[in-house]
Amino acid sequence: MELLKTVSETRQFVASQKEEKRSIGLVPTMGYLHQGHLSLIHTAREQNDTVVVSIFVNPTQFGPQEDLDRYPRDLEKDCRLCTQAGVDAIFMPTANEMYPGRFLTWVQVQELTEVLCGASRPGHFRGVTTVVNKLFNIIQPDRAYFGLKDFQQAVVIKQMVQDLNIPVEIVAVPTVREADGLATSSRNEYLTPQERARATVLYRSLQIGRQLIEAGERNVHSVREAMVKEIERQPNTRIDYIAICDPSTLVPVDQIKNQVLLALAVWIGNTRLIDNVLVEV
């Protein structure tokens, strides 16, 4: 497995793969890999000749009061997991390598980034779309893999690729969950044992919403209230948002029909967690 730290050596590696007519799958990550990341890697391994994983804790997608400095990191473990999963190369740039000197250019998707997590984290998606665009330019993958736990991110990236005619197929991979339903996330590492037990309320409330809809409930407020009530039963939790929205536009719906996305962000103690489910009506 190749360990690539600069743009130039990564481009050399990519050129060597393309000379051999090998398809390239990219899995962009911020490291501290878990089963969710591994599901992306395994899918990429099945669909491509060469798999590249990027590991970069991107400073431009963190707000001033967010967890950039304490975001969990374990490069040794990440490399071991990538080797075991059959990854061909890891791109591990520094912040200076990705944002050298006077960095003045940004990629921004509008509307889709102004709701849900975008409303709570202004500037977050500008950082995401800019760094992903840079990764696409550096690695030139045929396919790139994103998890549906970050549903909004996947929708935003698909829109960017479509609008800017970027020749990359975006593959969205289902959320991986722990045995008790909690979505795998690097930020789960922040939770105390008591908070970890309480965090199962996210998926439980999503299941309550799904069950109500599948039983025939079509009133948005009734479904949302049931989800809110379930979360508020847990101590030391704070709801950032609970939304019932159109999965393609992310706009909140007035009436539940066709297909809807139930999405939420909840603070468990000092840790903000997100989750979602798609419901067919």
Beta strands, then each sheet from edge to edge (+ up, - down):
strand 1: 2-4
strand 2: 24-29
strand 3: 50-55
strand 4: 89-91
strand 5: 143-147
strand 6: 169-173
strand 7: 237-245
strand 8: 259-268
strand 9: 271-280
sheet 1: 1+ 4+ 3+ 2+ 5+ 6+
sheet 2: 7+ 8- 9+
end
